[in-house]
C-alpha cells in the first residue's frame, strides 16, 4: 500500500487532488496520513522508496479559503525537462523546475498538487471579474490562453510525470488501463433548423447577407413550407444521420434537449408535441442517450434548473443522468452543486466557446470539487474538447481543410493519453458551405476509436 504523509494545511484540497491523480486517473490505492510539520508531500511506496513533492502553494496561504484570490494565480511559468516527463518542457505553474534523484528517493520541486488543483477545480474562474456578455469566463483571460496551454492537457501531463517517478522508484507498481474513448454529443438548440418564421427569417438573411449564398437563402422558403407537411425535409431533422454515424464507429450519440419557456436565448420548443415525442422514441429505440441542455437562465438558479430537469425526465420518460448548459454558461462551483443536488452523474459543459482544447487541463472524466464547501462531489465533469462552432463562428474559419486539421490535431493529443474526446456537433448545422453530411462522416472517422 502507498502511504502519503502531509501536513494539515488545506488537507481537503490536497486529498481531493491526490484522489483524482492517483486514484481516479492511475487506479492506485493509498493511505492519506496527516502527520507532517514541514511543507512536503511524502509518498512512501510499498518497497520503502520515497517520492518527496514540495508544497509551495498551500504553505503560503493563511486561511482555508485565502487562496481564492487573483493574486495567487501564477504570473509566469517555467518549464522542466526530465527523464520522467511525458512531454518535453513540463509546465511548472507553482514551485521550481528542479528534480533530484538519490538512492531510493526522488525530491521534486514542482508543486504538482497545486497546479493540478488549479485546473481541475477551476477556481481561476471564480476569481475572474471580466466575464463576457453571457456571463461566461473568457478564454482570453484564462491561464490556458496566457501561457499558450489550451492544447496541452497539463493535468494529464502531471499524471504521467507523477506515474513515471513512482514507477522508477517501485517498478512492480501497476496502473489502471485506459483506452481512448470518443464521446459524441449533440446540443438540440432547435429540433429543426427552420422551426418557425423567426428562424426562417434569420436563416434567410444570414445566407443572403453574411454568407452571400443566394441559393441557400431562397431554398429555405420551400423547405420551410414542406416542413409543415413533413418535418423530415428539414436538415435539422438529422437524428437518424447522427445516430448512423455514431453506430458506424461503435459509440452512442448523446442528445441534449432544452426544456424551458421561450426567452431571448432559449428557443422554447414544446417537448410534449408529437414531433418531439417521435424524436425521443426514435433515440431510445436505437439505444442512444437523452440528456438535458439546461437553459440559459438556469445556470445559477436551482429552482429553474430542477423544474426543467424533472419535466424533461417526465416528457422523455427517461431518468436523465448527463447533459450540458446552453451557451456553455457555467459558474463554478454553483452550477456543479446544482447538478450534484439533483443526482446527475456527468456534466459536459466545460470547454471554451472560443477555442478547442483543454479548459480543465485534462481529457479524463473526473469527480469535481466544491471549493466553497471544500467537499468532493459525486458528480463528474467530462470536459468538452471540440465544438464545431468554436471553429466556424468564433474563429471564423470556413475552410474544410482547416477544420479537419484542427480536429485531427486535438484528437491525436487525446489519443496519446488514452483520454476521452468529447465532441459537440449541433443537429441543425448542416447548412453552411462545408458543414455537410459527407464531411461529417469524414470527421467521425477521425474521431473513431
N, C-alpha and C positions, 0 to 999 in steps of 0.2 A: 504494500500500500504506500502511496505517496503521502508524505506529511508536509503541509505548508504552514510555516510559522510566520506570524505577522504581529504588528502592534495593534492597539485598539482604535487608532485614529481612522475615522471613516471606514470602519470594518465592513459595513453593509455594502458599500460601493466596491470595496476590494473583493469581498467574497463573491458578489454578483459577477464581476468581470472574470474572475478565475473559473467560476462555474460555467461561463459561456465558452471561454477559450479551451480550458482543459476538459470540461465535462461535455458540453453540447457539441463542440467542434471536433475535439480529438477523441472523445469517448473514454477518458481516463477517470479512474476513481481516486479520490484523495480525502484526507482528513484536513480540516481547517482549524488551526490552533492559534489562539490569541495569547501569546506568552513572551513577546519580544518587547524590548525597550528602545531598540535602535530603528532607524528608518530603512528597513530592508524587508524583502520577501525571501525567506529561507526555505527552499524547496528541497526536502530530503527524499531521495529516491530509494527504492527497495533494496538496492545493493550498497547503500551507505554513501554514495556520492551526493554532492550538493550543488544546486544552482542558486546563486545569490543574485537577486534582482534589486536594484536600488529604487527606493521610493523618494523621488524628488518632489512630486506634485503635492501629495497629501501632507507631507511634512511641513509645507509652507502655509497651509491653511489653518485658520484659527478655530472656527466652529464647524459643525457638521455640514451646514449649507453655505459656508463662507465662499466656497469655490464658485458659486453661481454668480459670477461677475465677469464682465468683459475683460477686466484687467488680467484675468487668469487664462485667457486664450493665448496660445503661442504667437509671438510677433515674428518669429523666424524659425526655420527648421534647419537641422543639419542632417547629414546622411552618413550611414555606416556601411562599409564594405567588410564582409567577414565570410569565413567558410560556412557559416550557419545561415546566411541569408539565402532565401529562395530566389529573390531578385537582387541585382546589384543596386547599391545606393538605397538601403533601407531608410525610409523617412523617420527621423527622430524628432517627435514633437515635444517631448519632455525628457530631460536628462542629457546625457553626453554620449556621443558615438564612440564608446570605448568598451572593450571586452578583454578579459584576461583569463587565460586557461592555466590552471595549476593541476597538480596530481589529484584527480578525483573531485575537482571543483572548478566551476566557471563563475566568474564575477562579471556581471553585465551592468553597465551604467545606463543603459537605455530604459527609461520608465515605460515599459510596455503596457503596464496595467492602466496607468492614467491615460495614455494615448488611445488605447482600445476603448476605454470607458467614454472618452470624449466623443468618438464616432458612434458607438452603439447607443448611448443614452440620448444623444442629440441635444445635450444641454447647451451647446453652442447656439442653437436656435432659440432657446428660451431667453437668452440674454440679448438677443438681437432686437433692436428698436426700429430698424429700417425694413418694413415689410412692403410688399407690392400692393397694387390696387385691390387685390383679392385677399389681403391679409396673409400672404404666403411668405415664407422665408425666401429671400432672393439668392439665387445661385451665385450672383456676382459678389455677395457679401460672405460667402462660405469660405472656410479654410480650404476646402477642396478646390475652389477656384483660385484663391490667393496663392496657394503653393503648387498649383497645377497637379492635383492629386485625384481629380474626379475619375480618371480612367485607371486608377490604381486601387484595388481593394486592400487598403492599408491594414485593416484588421486581419484579413486573410494572410497577408504577408507576415504580420506579427505572429499569427498562429503557427505558420510554417517555421519561422525563426525560432520560436519557443520549442517546437517539437524537435527540431534538429539539434538544439542544445541538450534537451532531455535524452534523446536517442544516443547522442555521443557519450553522455555520462552513464547511461544504462541501456546497452544495446538490446537487452531482452524485452524492452517495452514494446507493446503492440498498440496501434491506434485503431480507431473505428474506420472502416472502409467507407468511402463516399464515392458517389457516381454523379457525373454531370446530369442535370435534370432540367429540361425546359418546362416552364410554367406559362401557358398561353392564356391571356386574359383579354376580355372584350368589354369595355365600358359602353353600356347602352344609353348614351346621352339622348338618343332618339331611336325608337324601334324601327322607324322608317326614315329614309333621307328626306322625303317630301311628304310629311305627315299632315301639314295644313298650309293655308295660304301664306302665312308668315314665312314658313320655311321655303316655300316656292319662290316668294319674292326675294329672300336673302340669297338663295342659290342662283337665281336668275341674274341678279346684279353682280354677284361675286364672279360668276363666269364671264359676264359681259364686260365689266369694268376692270376687275382685278386680273383675271387670267386671260382676257382677250380671246376667249373661246366661244365664239358665236354659235357654233353647232351645239355645244352642250347647253348653252343658255336657252335656246329655243326648243331643244329636245325635252327639257324639263316639263314644258307645258302639257304635251300629250301623255308623258309618263305620270304626271300628277292626276290627270283625268282617268287614266287607266287604273290607277291605284284605287279609285272609288269602286271599280268593278272587282279587281283582284290585287291586293297589296303585294303580291309576289312579283309584280312588274317593277317594283321599286328596288334599286340597287342596295338599299339599306336592309332589305329582307334577305340577308346573306347568311342566315343561321346554318342552313344545310352546307353551304360552301365552306364556312369556317369550321364546322364540325368535321366535314370530309377531310379538310387539310390537316387537322389535328390528328384524326384517326390514322391518316396515312403515315404519320411518324410515331404512332403508338402512344399518344397522350390524349388527355381530355381538355376541352376548352372550358374556361370559367367565364360565365356571362353575368355581369354585374348590372342590376336594374335599379333605377331610381324609383322611389315611391313617395312622392311629395306633391303638394299642390303646385300649380304653375307660378313661378316667380320670374324676376328679371333674368335669373341664371339657371333656373330649373324648368325643364320642358313641360312637366305636369301631365304626362300621358297616363291613361287610365288602365291600371293593371288588371281590372276586372272585366275589361272588354273582351269580346270574342277573339279578336286577333291576338291579344296578349295571352289569353288562355291557350290558344293554339301553339304559340311560341313556347310557352312554359312546358306544355305537354310534349312537344317535339324534343326539347332539350333533355327532359327527364327520361323519355322513352329511349333515347340513344345513350343514356348513361353519362351525360356531361353534367356540369356543375352550375347551379344557380347561386349567385351571391348578391350582396347589397352594394349599390352605388350610392352611398349616403349623401344626402342633398347638400347643397351649398351652405345652407344656414344651420345645419345640424352639427357642425364641427365642434363647437364648444357648448352645445345645448343638449344635455342628456335627455330631456323630456321629448324634444322634437325627434331626436335620434331613436329613442326607444319606441315611440309611436310608429314611425316609419318602418322600423325593423319588424315589429310584431305584425303590422298589417301586411307587409310583404311576405312574411312567413305564411300567413293565412291565405293570401291570394295565390301563392305559388304552391301551397300545400307541401312546404319544404321546411325543414329545420336548417336555416341558413347558418353557415359557420365561417364564411370568409367574405371579403369584399374590398372596396376601395372608396375613398372620398371623391366626390365630384370636384372638378377643377384642381385636384390634388391638394385641396385645402386641408391643413392639419396643424394642430397646435399641441406640441409636446409639453408636458405629459398628459394634458387634459383629455385629448382625443383618445389616446391609448386607454385611459382609465374608463372612458365610456364604453369602449368595446369590451374591456375586461368585465365590467359590471353587468354586461348583458350576455356573458358566457360565449363570446365569439372566440374562435380559435386562431385566426390568422388575418392580419391586415396586409394589404399590398400597395399602400399609398406612397411610401417614402422613396420617391425618386424626384429628381429635379425636373420641373416642367421644361426648362430651357435647354437642358443638356443631358444626354445619355451618360450613364456611369453609375458610380457607387456613392450615393448620398450617405449611407450608413457605414461605408468603409468595408462592406462585406457582400459576398454573393450567397451567403448562407441564411436560412431562416433561423431566427434566434428569439429567445424569451426576452421581453422588454423590461425596463426598469423605470418605475415612477420615482424620480429623484426628489420629489417633494415629500412623499410619504416614506421614501427610502426603502421601498419594497420591490422585490422581483415579482412580476406578474406571470400568470399562466399564458396570457396572450403572446403570440409570436408575431414578429414583423418579418415578412418575406419581401424585401425591398424591390421596388420597381427599378429595372435597369435600363429598359429601352422602350420608348413610346414613339410611335410614328410621327406625331405632330411636333415632337421636340425638334425633329429634323426639318419637316416640311413647313411648319408655321413659325416656330420660334427662331430657328436658324436660317430660315428662308432658302434652304437648299432644295432645288426642284429637279435635280439631275439624278436619274435612276442609279447610275454608277456610283455617285457619292453616297447615296442612301445605302446601297449594297455594301460598300466598303466599310462604312461606319458600323453597320450591323455585324459584318464578318469579324471586324477587329474586336468588338466588345464580346462577341460570343467566344472567340478564341481565348480571351482572357479568363472568362468564366470556366471554360473547359480545362484550362491549365490548373485550376484549383478544385476541379470536380464540384463546382458550385451549382446553384440554381439560377437559371436565366429567366427572369420574369419579364415577359414581353407583352406590351399592350398594343392592340390594334382595334380601332373602333369599327363597329359593324357597318357604319354608313359612310365610310371614307373611300369608296371605290369610284370616285367621280372626278379625280384630278388627272393631269396628263400622264402621270406614271404610277399612281396608286391603283393598279389594275389587278384583275384576278390572276392573270398569268404570273405577274411579278410577285404576288402574294405567295403563290405556291413555291416560287423560287426561293423566297425569303424563308419559308418554313423548312425547306430543305437545308438551309444554312443552320437553322436552329436545332434540327433534329438530333437525338442522342447519338 
